[in-house]
Amino acid sequence: MTAYEPQPSGPPGADGYDAVVLAGGAARRLGGADKPAVRVGGRALLDRVLAACADAGTTVAVAGSRPTARPVTWAHEDPPGGGPVAALDAGLRHTGAEHVVVLSADLPFLGPATVRRLLDTLRTSGAEGALLTDTGGRDQPLVAAYRASALRRELDALALEHGGLTGLPLRRLTAALELTRVSDPVASFDCDTWDDIAAARARIREHGHVLDEWISAAKDELGIDLDVDTDLLLDLARDAAHSVARPAAPLTTFLVGYAAGRAGGGPEAVAEATRKAVALALRWADEAATADGTGGKATDSRPDAG
C-alpha cells in the first residue's frame, strides 16, 4: 500500500469540492439486485445521487461502469468486494480537492441543498468531517463531507496497521476523525430493502413532492442544467389556457422554451420569453373581453391549466 498522491481535480465546482460515490456492494437484502440501477421516480438511484453533487469538480463512482446521466470517473477497489473502506480509498485516489463529499448510491431524497449544508458545516466547524444522522440519531458516514487530508491520513494509518484495507468496517475509519453532525432524517434515508424502495416511490408521488420530482427527472433525462421560476411558467400556462384555449398552455410553454434556447438559454432568457408570452395572453384576453361587451376588462376567474 503506497501513500497518497492526490490527483488533479476537474474544474472547481461552486463549493470547490470533489465527490466520491460508493456504488458497489452485494445488495443482499435486495436479493442481489443491481441497487444503483433501481429506479425511483423514473431515475436510477445512482443518477439521483449524482444530481445532488453535480457541481463537484470531479465525481468518482466506485463500481462497475454503466451508463449514467452525468459524467463520472470510474474506480475499483482491489481486490473487488473489499468493502466500503477499500472502496473509499480507491475513489479518493482520483480526487485532488481539499473537501470531499462521500456518498452511498442509494439515497433517493438527497439534494444539492443538503450537500451544500454539509460542506458549509465542515468549513465553519473546523472539524475533519460533517455527516448526517438519521431518524434514530445514528451516524451516516456515507452521507458526509470530509477534509481529504484527514481521510488520507487515517486510511494510510489503517493500511499500515492491518496490512491493507479489505474488509475493514467504516467505523474504524470514522472513529479516528473529529466529526460534527447534521440531523436530516429525509436526506439520510437509504434504500436497503424492497420495502424501502416502495416507500421512496410512494413519497415522491405525494402531492407536495410530485411536481419538483417530475421536473428534476425531466431535466436529467433531457440533459438540462437549468433552474427557472416554475411558478412563473405555471402562471403563463394558466393565462394561456384561460385567455386562448386549454391546449394553448402546453404549446405556449414549449414555444417559450424554444425562444429562450434561441436567445442563448439561461434563467434570464426564460424569464424574458415568459414575460412576453404573458403580456400577449393578457392582451388576447382584453380583446376577448371587449368583444364580449365587458368594457375591455378581462375577468379574473382563471381555471388551472393542469
C-alpha positions in Angstrom: 0.0 0.0 0.0 1.6 3.3 -1.1 1.0 6.7 0.3 -1.4 9.0 -1.4 -0.6 11.2 -4.3 -3.6 13.4 -4.9 -4.8 13.7 -8.5 -5.7 17.0 -10.1 -9.4 17.7 -9.9 -11.6 18.9 -12.7 -12.7 22.5 -12.9 -13.6 23.5 -9.4 -17.3 23.4 -8.5 -19.2 26.2 -6.9 -18.1 24.9 -3.5 -14.6 23.8 -4.5 -15.1 20.1 -3.7 -14.8 16.6 -5.2 -17.3 13.8 -4.7 -16.8 10.0 -4.2 -19.9 7.8 -4.6 -19.7 4.2 -3.4 -21.9 2.3 -5.8 -20.8 -1.3 -5.3 -21.8 -3.9 -2.7 -23.8 -7.1 -3.0 -27.2 -5.7 -2.1 -28.1 -9.0 -0.4 -31.3 -7.5 1.2 -32.5 -6.7 -2.4 -31.8 -10.3 -3.5 -28.6 -9.3 -5.2 -30.3 -6.7 -7.5 -28.2 -4.0 -9.1 -29.2 -1.5 -6.5 -27.7 1.7 -8.0 -29.7 1.0 -11.2 -33.0 0.5 -9.4 -35.3 3.4 -10.4 -37.2 5.7 -8.1 -39.3 8.4 -9.8 -38.1 7.2 -13.2 -34.4 7.7 -12.4 -31.8 5.3 -11.3 -30.8 5.7 -7.6 -27.2 6.4 -8.8 -28.3 9.2 -11.1 -30.3 10.8 -8.3 -27.2 10.9 -6.1 -25.0 12.2 -9.0 -27.5 15.0 -9.5 -27.1 16.1 -5.8 -23.3 16.6 -6.3 -23.5 17.9 -9.9 -21.3 20.9 -9.1 -18.4 18.8 -7.8 -15.1 19.4 -9.6 -14.5 15.7 -10.0 -17.1 12.9 -9.3 -15.7 9.4 -8.8 -18.1 6.4 -8.8 -16.6 3.3 -7.2 -18.3 0.4 -9.1 -18.5 -1.3 -12.4 -19.1 1.2 -15.1 -22.5 1.7 -16.5 -24.4 4.5 -18.4 -25.1 7.5 -16.2 -26.9 10.8 -16.7 -23.8 12.7 -15.7 -20.2 12.1 -16.5 -18.1 10.4 -13.8 -14.7 8.9 -13.3 -14.9 5.1 -12.5 -12.7 3.5 -9.9 -12.5 -0.1 -8.4 -11.2 -1.3 -5.1 -8.5 -4.1 -5.3 -9.5 -6.8 -4.8 -13.1 -6.3 -5.8 -15.7 -6.5 -3.0 -13.2 -5.2 -0.5 -15.8 -3.2 1.5 -16.5 0.5 2.0 -13.1 1.5 3.4 -11.3 -0.1 0.5 -13.8 1.5 -1.9 -13.4 4.9 -0.4 -9.6 4.5 -0.7 -9.9 3.7 -4.4 -12.2 6.6 -5.1 -10.2 9.1 -3.1 -7.1 8.4 -5.2 -8.8 10.1 -8.1 -9.5 13.3 -6.3 -7.5 16.4 -5.6 -9.8 18.9 -3.7 -9.3 19.5 0.0 -13.0 18.9 0.6 -14.6 15.6 -0.5 -18.2 14.6 -0.3 -18.6 10.9 0.3 -22.0 9.4 -0.6 -23.6 6.0 -1.0 -25.6 5.4 -4.2 -28.9 4.6 -2.6 -30.1 8.0 -1.3 -33.4 8.8 -3.1 -34.0 12.1 -1.3 -30.5 13.6 -1.2 -30.4 17.0 -2.9 -27.9 19.8 -3.7 -29.0 21.8 -0.7 -28.0 19.0 1.7 -24.6 18.7 0.0 -24.1 22.4 0.4 -25.2 22.3 4.0 -22.6 19.5 4.8 -19.8 21.5 3.1 -20.8 24.7 4.9 -20.9 22.9 8.2 -17.5 21.3 7.6 -15.9 24.7 6.7 -17.3 26.6 9.7 -16.9 23.9 12.3 -13.2 23.3 12.0 -14.0 19.5 12.2 -12.5 16.9 10.0 -15.9 15.7 8.8 -19.5 16.6 8.8 -22.0 13.8 8.5 -25.8 13.3 8.5 -27.7 11.5 11.3 -30.9 9.5 10.6 -34.2 9.5 12.4 -32.7 7.4 15.3 -29.7 9.7 15.7 -27.4 7.2 14.1 -24.3 8.4 12.2 -24.5 8.1 8.4 -20.8 8.3 7.3 -21.7 7.7 3.7 -23.7 11.0 3.6 -20.9 13.3 4.6 -18.3 15.9 3.7 -14.7 15.3 4.9 -11.3 17.0 4.7 -9.5 14.9 2.2 -6.2 15.2 4.1 -7.8 13.7 7.2 -9.2 10.8 5.3 -5.8 10.1 3.6 -4.0 10.3 6.9 -6.3 7.7 8.6 -6.5 5.5 5.5 -2.8 5.3 5.4 -2.7 4.5 9.1 -5.2 1.7 8.8 -3.4 0.2 5.9 -0.2 0.2 7.8 -1.8 -1.3 10.9 -3.8 -4.0 9.2 -1.6 -4.7 6.1 -4.4 -3.5 3.8 -8.0 -2.1 3.9 -10.0 -5.1 2.7 -12.9 -6.0 4.9 -12.4 -3.2 7.4 -15.6 -1.6 8.8 -16.2 2.1 8.1 -16.4 2.9 11.8 -12.7 2.0 12.1 -12.0 5.0 9.8 -14.5 7.5 11.2 -13.7 6.7 14.8 -10.3 8.4 14.3 -11.8 11.6 12.9 -13.1 14.7 14.6 -16.7 14.8 13.4 -19.6 17.2 13.6 -23.2 16.1 12.9 -26.2 17.4 10.9 -29.6 15.9 11.5 -31.6 15.3 8.3 -34.0 12.2 8.5 -35.2 12.7 4.9 -31.9 13.1 3.1 -30.3 10.3 5.1 -33.0 7.8 4.1 -31.3 5.0 2.2 -32.8 2.0 0.3 -31.6 -1.3 1.8 -34.8 -3.3 1.1 -37.6 -3.5 -1.4 -39.9 -2.0 1.3 -37.6 1.0 1.4 -37.8 1.3 -2.4 -41.6 1.1 -2.3 -41.7 3.8 0.4 -39.4 6.1 -1.6 -41.5 5.6 -4.7 -44.7 6.4 -2.8 -43.3 9.5 -1.2 -42.2 11.2 -4.4 -45.7 10.9 -5.8 -47.3 12.7 -2.8 -48.9 16.0 -3.7 -46.2 18.1 -2.1 -43.3 16.4 -3.9 -44.5 15.2 -7.3 -44.0 18.3 -9.3 -40.5 19.0 -8.2 -39.6 15.3 -8.6 -41.0 15.3 -12.2 -39.1 18.5 -13.2 -35.9 17.1 -11.7 -36.4 13.8 -13.5 -37.2 15.5 -16.8 -34.2 17.8 -16.6 -31.9 14.8 -16.0 -33.5 12.9 -18.9 -33.1 15.8 -21.3 -29.6 16.8 -20.1 -30.7 20.2 -18.9 -29.0 22.0 -16.0 -31.3 25.0 -15.7 -33.1 26.3 -12.7 -36.1 28.5 -13.7 -39.1 30.0 -11.9 -41.6 27.2 -12.3 -44.3 29.3 -10.7 -43.9 31.9 -13.5 -44.2 29.2 -16.1 -47.3 27.7 -14.4 -48.9 31.2 -14.3 -48.2 31.5 -18.0 -49.8 28.2 -18.7 -52.8 29.3 -16.7 -53.1 32.6 -18.6 -52.8 30.9 -22.0 -55.4 28.3 -21.1 -57.8 30.9 -19.9 -57.2 33.6 -22.5 -57.0 31.4 -25.6 -57.8 27.7 -25.2 -56.7 24.9 -22.9 -54.3 23.3 -25.5 -52.6 26.7 -25.7 -51.0 26.1 -22.3 -48.5 23.3 -23.2 -47.9 24.7 -26.6 -47.1 28.2 -25.3 -44.7 26.9 -22.7 -42.9 24.9 -25.4 -42.6 28.0 -27.5 -41.2 29.9 -24.6 -38.5 27.2 -24.1 -37.7 27.2 -27.8 -37.4 31.0 -27.8 -35.3 31.0 -24.7 -33.0 28.5 -26.3 -32.6 30.6 -29.4 -31.8 33.6 -27.2 -28.9 31.7 -25.6 -30.7 29.9 -22.8 -30.4 30.6 -19.1 -33.0 31.6 -16.5 -32.9 35.3 -17.7 -33.8 34.2 -21.3 -36.7 32.0 -20.0 -38.0 34.8 -17.8 -37.9 37.3 -20.7 -39.7 35.0 -23.1 -42.2 34.2 -20.4 -42.9 37.9 -19.8 -43.6 38.5 -23.5 -45.9 35.5 -23.7 -47.8 36.5 -20.6 -48.3 40.0 -21.9 -49.6 38.6 -25.2 -52.0 36.3 -23.4 -53.3 39.2 -21.3 -53.8 41.4 -24.5 -55.6 38.5 -26.0 -57.9 38.3 -23.0 -58.6 42.0 -23.1 -59.6 41.8 -26.8 -61.9 38.9 -26.0 -63.5 40.8 -23.1 -64.1 43.8 -25.4 -65.7 41.5 -28.0 -68.0 40.1 -25.2 -69.1 43.6 -24.2 -67.4 43.7 -20.8 -65.7 47.0 -21.4 -62.3 45.7 -22.2 -61.7 44.2 -18.7 -61.0 40.6 -18.6 -62.5 38.6 -15.7 -60.3 37.3 -13.0 -61.5 33.7 -13.0 -58.7 31.6 -14.3 -59.1 27.9 -14.2 -56.0 25.9 -13.5 -54.2 24.8 -16.7 -53.4 21.3 -15.4 
